[in-house]
Amino acid sequence: MGWPRSRRGYAVAGVAAALFVGVAVLLASCSPTRNAPPKAGATARATTTAKGSPAGAPIPPEAYAGANACKECHESSFESFSQTHMGRLFLKHPRTPGESMGCESCHGPGKAHGDARGEIVGGLITFSKKDTTPVDQRNAKCLTCHTKGARLFWEGSSHEASDVACTSCHTIMKDVTPRNQLAKATVMDTCGTCHLRERAKQLRNSHMPLREGKMTCTSCHNPHGTVTPALLKENSLNDTCYTCHAEKRGPFLWEHPPVLESCANCHDPHGSNHEKMLKLAKPRLCQQCHNEQRIHPSTPYGRGNETLTGASTKFVFGRSCSNCHPTIHGSNHPSGAGLIR
């Protein structure tokens, strides 16, 4: 005698729940970020501080020289820094004991550096390209204050895993940009330092209005880390596109499956030489999927003697499937099954 329906339902639900938990555990165990061994720099930071003292041990006050001592040798850098937002805060209006230490808030105690006539000693961090301090230790100085908001998911992000330093994108010693203290004049120039291919795509004739200043890379991406692929700010690629292209969101009575899957199936968001940032020219783009049609031939060229009085000949003049199928993102028309209205 079989189980009652209710008991069978509970059993099926239990098996489904067990499978879901098993898949979740498997994916978590395969995550490279979770299973990656701690970096050498992170271990060092956890065990030692300046001058090799154990972590947590207070640095004696006599190890600090004071901001005026820094100014005696680094006068030009000091004057430039004092004009920045951070410089005005640290040097004139400190809010915490850490900020009141001025230059040594970030660079570390400088008394030994001064006594050694400019030698890099005593655990001093210079933040220069020649600085031998591990990147994660340098970034830890910034993350002492900048931990909330957009930087919440920095740890484990692709930039953090690639040892990108905060000073690769930002500079605090002078004002290069009105906001965010970027190392380059614009966000696109800053990101383009590494992302050369994406920057080059902006020079194509069909592109997002980054060059025109109407949006930036950070309109779609959060360079400090997210829980989504490609550092997208929204939950998915489509949700990112819908923040501006809301009319494409739907839901529609007649959906176009590639649209639901990903906008990037047809579009290159960084730029293209085809209209509307399409990856290929029409009708070639459509024929990547619609290559076997029973209604009419999908070959782009023909002599005009095919089914439906030479349907493929129309491509010679229009070269566009959207001449007849304009609502390719979806239709709410009761007769719009073919996305023709």
C-alpha positions as CSV (number, residue, x, y, z in Angstrom):
1,M,0.0,0.0,0.0
2,G,1.4,3.4,-1.0
3,W,2.0,6.3,1.2
4,P,-0.7,8.9,1.6
5,R,-0.3,12.0,-0.6
6,S,0.6,14.2,2.4
7,R,3.4,11.9,3.5
8,R,4.7,11.5,-0.1
9,G,4.7,15.3,-0.4
10,Y,6.7,15.6,2.8
11,A,9.2,13.0,1.6
12,V,9.7,14.7,-1.7
13,A,10.2,18.1,0.0
14,G,12.7,16.5,2.4
15,V,14.7,15.0,-0.4
16,A,14.7,18.3,-2.3
17,A,15.9,20.2,0.8
18,A,18.7,17.7,1.3
19,L,19.8,18.1,-2.3
20,F,19.7,21.9,-2.0
21,V,21.9,21.8,1.2
22,G,24.3,19.4,-0.4
23,V,24.8,21.6,-3.5
24,A,25.3,24.7,-1.4
25,V,28.0,22.9,0.7
26,L,29.7,21.7,-2.4
27,L,29.8,25.2,-4.0
28,A,31.1,26.7,-0.8
29,S,33.9,24.1,-0.6
30,C,34.9,24.9,-4.2
31,S,35.1,28.6,-3.6
32,P,38.8,29.7,-4.2
33,T,38.4,32.7,-1.9
34,R,37.2,30.7,1.1
35,N,39.8,27.9,0.7
36,A,42.7,30.1,-0.3
37,P,45.5,30.0,2.3
38,P,46.2,33.3,4.1
39,K,48.6,35.6,2.4
40,A,52.1,35.9,3.8
41,G,51.5,39.6,4.3
42,A,48.3,39.0,6.2
43,T,50.1,36.6,8.5
44,A,52.8,39.0,9.1
45,R,50.4,41.8,9.8
46,A,48.6,39.6,12.4
47,T,51.9,38.8,14.2
48,T,54.0,41.9,14.0
49,T,53.8,45.7,13.8
50,A,56.3,48.5,13.4
51,K,59.8,47.6,14.5
52,G,58.9,44.0,14.8
53,S,56.9,44.4,18.0
54,P,54.1,41.8,18.6
55,A,50.7,42.6,17.3
56,G,48.6,44.5,19.8
57,A,51.7,45.9,21.6
58,P,51.4,49.7,22.0
59,I,54.0,51.7,20.1
60,P,55.8,54.0,22.6
61,P,55.1,57.8,22.1
62,E,58.8,58.5,21.7
63,A,58.8,56.5,18.4
64,Y,56.8,59.4,16.8
65,A,58.4,62.5,15.5
66,G,55.4,64.7,14.8
67,A,54.1,66.3,11.6
68,N,56.4,69.4,12.0
69,A,59.4,67.1,11.8
70,C,58.2,65.6,8.5
71,K,57.7,69.2,7.1
72,E,61.4,70.0,7.7
73,C,62.5,67.6,4.9
74,H,59.3,67.0,2.9
75,E,58.2,70.6,2.7
76,S,56.7,70.5,-0.8
77,S,54.8,67.3,-0.2
78,F,53.6,68.6,3.2
79,E,52.2,71.8,1.6
80,S,50.5,69.9,-1.2
81,F,49.0,67.4,1.3
82,S,47.8,70.2,3.6
83,Q,45.6,71.5,0.7
84,T,43.7,68.2,0.3
85,H,40.6,67.1,2.1
86,M,42.5,64.6,4.2
87,G,45.3,66.9,4.9
88,R,43.0,69.7,6.2
89,L,41.3,67.1,8.4
90,F,44.4,65.4,9.8
91,L,46.6,68.5,10.2
92,K,44.0,71.1,11.3
93,H,40.9,69.4,12.5
94,P,41.6,65.9,13.7
95,R,38.6,64.0,15.1
96,T,40.5,61.1,16.8
97,P,43.9,60.5,18.4
98,G,44.9,58.6,15.3
99,E,44.2,61.5,13.0
100,S,46.0,63.9,15.3
101,M,49.3,62.1,14.5
102,G,49.2,63.6,11.0
103,C,51.6,62.0,8.5
104,E,52.4,59.2,10.9
105,S,48.7,58.2,11.0
106,C,49.3,56.3,7.7
107,H,53.1,56.1,7.3
108,G,53.8,54.9,10.9
109,P,56.2,56.2,13.5
110,G,59.0,58.3,11.8
111,K,61.4,59.0,14.6
112,A,63.8,56.3,13.5
113,H,63.4,57.4,9.9
114,G,64.6,60.9,10.9
115,D,67.4,59.7,13.1
116,A,68.7,57.6,10.2
117,R,68.8,60.6,7.9
118,G,66.0,59.5,5.6
119,E,66.6,55.7,5.5
120,I,63.5,53.6,5.4
121,V,63.7,52.0,8.8
122,G,61.4,51.4,11.8
123,G,58.6,49.9,9.8
124,L,57.9,53.1,7.8
125,I,55.4,52.7,4.9
126,T,56.1,55.0,2.0
127,F,53.2,53.9,-0.3
128,S,55.5,54.4,-3.3
129,K,56.0,52.0,-6.2
130,K,59.4,51.0,-4.7
131,D,57.9,50.3,-1.3
132,T,58.6,46.7,-0.2
133,T,55.8,46.7,2.3
134,P,53.3,44.0,1.3
135,V,50.2,45.4,-0.5
136,D,47.8,44.1,2.1
137,Q,49.7,45.8,4.9
138,R,49.5,49.1,3.0
139,N,45.8,48.6,2.3
140,A,45.2,47.9,5.9
141,K,46.3,51.4,6.8
142,C,43.5,52.8,4.5
143,L,41.0,50.2,5.8
144,T,41.5,51.4,9.3
145,C,39.1,54.2,8.5
146,H,37.6,53.3,5.2
147,T,35.7,50.1,6.1
148,K,32.0,50.9,5.5
149,G,29.8,51.7,2.6
150,A,31.2,50.7,-0.8
151,R,34.2,49.0,0.8
152,L,32.2,46.5,2.8
153,F,33.1,43.6,0.5
154,W,36.7,44.6,-0.3
155,E,38.1,41.5,1.5
156,G,37.8,38.6,-1.0
157,S,37.1,40.8,-4.0
158,S,38.8,40.3,-7.3
159,H,40.9,43.5,-6.8
160,E,42.0,42.5,-3.3
161,A,42.9,39.0,-4.5
162,S,45.0,40.5,-7.3
163,D,47.0,42.6,-4.8
164,V,45.7,45.9,-6.1
165,A,46.8,48.6,-3.8
166,C,44.6,51.5,-2.7
167,T,47.3,53.9,-3.9
168,S,47.1,52.3,-7.4
169,C,43.8,54.2,-7.9
170,H,43.9,56.9,-5.3
171,T,46.4,59.5,-4.3
172,I,46.1,61.5,-1.0
173,M,49.2,63.8,-1.3
174,K,47.6,66.1,-3.9
175,D,44.2,66.9,-5.4
176,V,44.1,65.4,-8.9
177,T,40.3,65.2,-9.0
178,P,37.6,67.2,-7.2
179,R,36.2,64.1,-5.6
180,N,37.5,60.7,-4.4
181,Q,41.2,61.7,-4.7
182,L,41.7,59.6,-7.8
183,A,45.2,59.0,-9.2
184,K,44.0,60.0,-12.7
185,A,41.9,62.9,-14.0
186,T,38.8,60.8,-14.5
187,V,37.3,57.5,-13.4
188,M,37.7,56.0,-16.9
189,D,41.4,57.0,-17.0
190,T,41.9,55.5,-13.6
191,C,40.3,52.2,-14.5
192,G,41.8,52.2,-17.9
193,T,45.3,52.0,-16.4
194,C,44.7,48.2,-16.1
195,H,41.5,47.6,-18.1
196,L,43.0,48.5,-21.5
197,R,40.6,46.5,-23.6
198,E,37.5,48.0,-22.1
199,R,39.0,51.5,-22.4
200,A,39.8,50.9,-26.1
201,K,36.2,49.8,-26.7
202,Q,35.0,53.2,-25.6
203,L,36.6,54.6,-28.8
204,R,34.2,52.6,-31.0
205,N,31.4,54.5,-32.6
206,S,28.7,52.9,-30.5
207,H,29.5,53.2,-26.8
208,M,28.2,54.2,-23.4
209,P,28.4,57.9,-22.8
210,L,31.5,57.7,-20.6
211,R,33.7,59.9,-22.8
212,E,30.9,62.5,-22.8
213,G,30.9,62.5,-19.0
214,K,27.3,61.4,-18.6
215,M,28.3,58.2,-16.7
216,T,31.4,56.5,-15.3
217,C,32.7,53.0,-14.8
218,T,31.3,53.2,-11.2
219,S,27.8,53.7,-12.6
220,C,27.7,49.9,-13.1
221,H,30.7,48.6,-11.2
222,N,31.9,48.9,-7.6
223,P,35.7,48.5,-7.7
224,H,35.9,48.0,-4.0
225,G,34.1,44.7,-4.1
226,T,30.6,43.1,-4.5
227,V,29.0,39.7,-4.1
228,T,28.2,39.6,-7.9
229,P,30.3,38.7,-10.9
230,A,32.4,41.5,-12.6
231,L,32.0,43.7,-9.5
232,L,28.5,44.7,-10.6
233,K,26.6,46.9,-8.3
234,E,23.3,45.2,-8.9
235,N,22.4,41.5,-8.4
236,S,22.9,40.6,-12.0
237,L,23.9,42.0,-15.3
238,N,20.3,42.5,-16.4
239,D,19.4,44.3,-13.2
240,T,22.4,46.6,-13.8
241,C,21.1,47.5,-17.3
242,Y,17.6,47.9,-16.0
243,T,18.6,50.8,-13.7
244,C,18.6,52.9,-16.9
245,H,16.8,50.8,-19.5
246,A,13.7,50.2,-17.3
247,E,11.4,49.8,-20.3
248,K,13.2,46.5,-21.2
249,R,12.6,45.0,-17.8
250,G,9.1,43.5,-18.4
251,P,7.5,41.2,-17.5
252,F,6.1,40.7,-21.0
253,L,3.3,38.6,-22.2
254,W,5.6,37.2,-24.9
255,E,9.2,37.0,-23.7
256,H,12.4,36.6,-25.7
257,P,14.5,34.0,-23.8
258,P,18.0,35.4,-24.6
259,V,16.9,38.7,-23.2
260,L,15.9,37.1,-19.9
261,E,19.2,35.2,-19.8
262,S,21.6,38.1,-20.3
263,C,21.7,41.4,-22.1
264,A,25.3,40.5,-23.0
265,N,24.0,37.8,-25.3
266,C,23.4,40.5,-27.9
267,H,25.1,43.6,-26.6
268,D,28.7,44.5,-25.6
269,P,28.2,47.1,-22.8
270,H,31.7,48.5,-23.2
271,G,31.4,49.5,-26.9
272,S,30.9,48.1,-30.4
273,N,31.2,49.1,-34.0
274,H,27.6,48.0,-34.7
275,E,24.5,50.0,-33.9
276,K,23.1,49.8,-30.3
277,M,26.3,48.2,-29.2
278,L,25.4,44.9,-30.8
279,K,28.0,42.2,-30.9
280,L,27.3,41.4,-34.5
281,A,25.5,43.2,-37.3
282,K,22.0,42.2,-38.1
283,P,20.9,39.7,-39.4
284,R,24.0,37.7,-38.4
285,L,23.4,38.4,-34.8
286,C,19.9,36.8,-34.9
287,Q,21.1,33.9,-37.0
288,Q,23.4,32.7,-34.2
289,C,20.2,31.2,-32.7
290,H,17.6,31.4,-35.5
291,N,19.5,29.3,-38.1
292,E,16.8,26.7,-38.8
293,Q,13.4,28.4,-39.4
294,R,10.3,26.7,-40.8
295,I,8.3,29.9,-41.3
296,H,10.8,31.6,-43.7
297,P,14.4,31.0,-44.6
298,S,17.0,32.6,-42.4
299,T,19.7,33.0,-45.0
300,P,20.5,36.7,-45.4
301,Y,20.6,36.7,-49.2
302,G,18.6,34.9,-52.0
303,R,17.2,35.2,-55.5
304,G,13.6,35.7,-54.3
305,N,12.1,32.3,-55.1
306,E,12.0,30.9,-51.5
307,T,9.1,30.3,-49.3
308,L,6.6,33.1,-48.8
309,T,7.4,34.9,-52.1
310,G,11.1,35.4,-51.5
311,A,11.3,36.4,-47.8
312,S,15.0,36.2,-47.7
313,T,15.4,38.7,-50.5
314,K,14.1,41.4,-48.0
315,F,17.4,41.0,-46.2
316,V,19.2,42.4,-49.2
317,F,17.5,45.8,-48.7
318,G,16.9,45.9,-45.0
319,R,19.4,43.5,-43.6
320,S,17.5,43.6,-40.4
321,C,15.2,41.0,-38.7
322,S,13.8,43.9,-36.6
323,N,12.1,45.4,-39.6
324,C,9.4,42.8,-39.1
325,H,10.2,41.8,-35.5
326,P,10.6,45.2,-33.7
327,T,9.7,44.2,-30.2
328,I,12.7,41.9,-29.8
329,H,12.9,42.6,-26.0
330,G,9.4,41.3,-25.4
331,S,5.8,42.1,-26.3
332,N,2.5,42.6,-24.4
333,H,0.4,42.5,-27.5
334,P,-2.1,39.6,-27.6
335,S,-0.9,38.7,-31.1
336,G,2.8,39.3,-30.4
337,A,3.9,35.7,-30.2
338,G,6.4,36.4,-33.1
339,L,7.5,39.7,-31.5
340,I,6.1,41.4,-34.6
341,R,3.9,43.9,-32.7
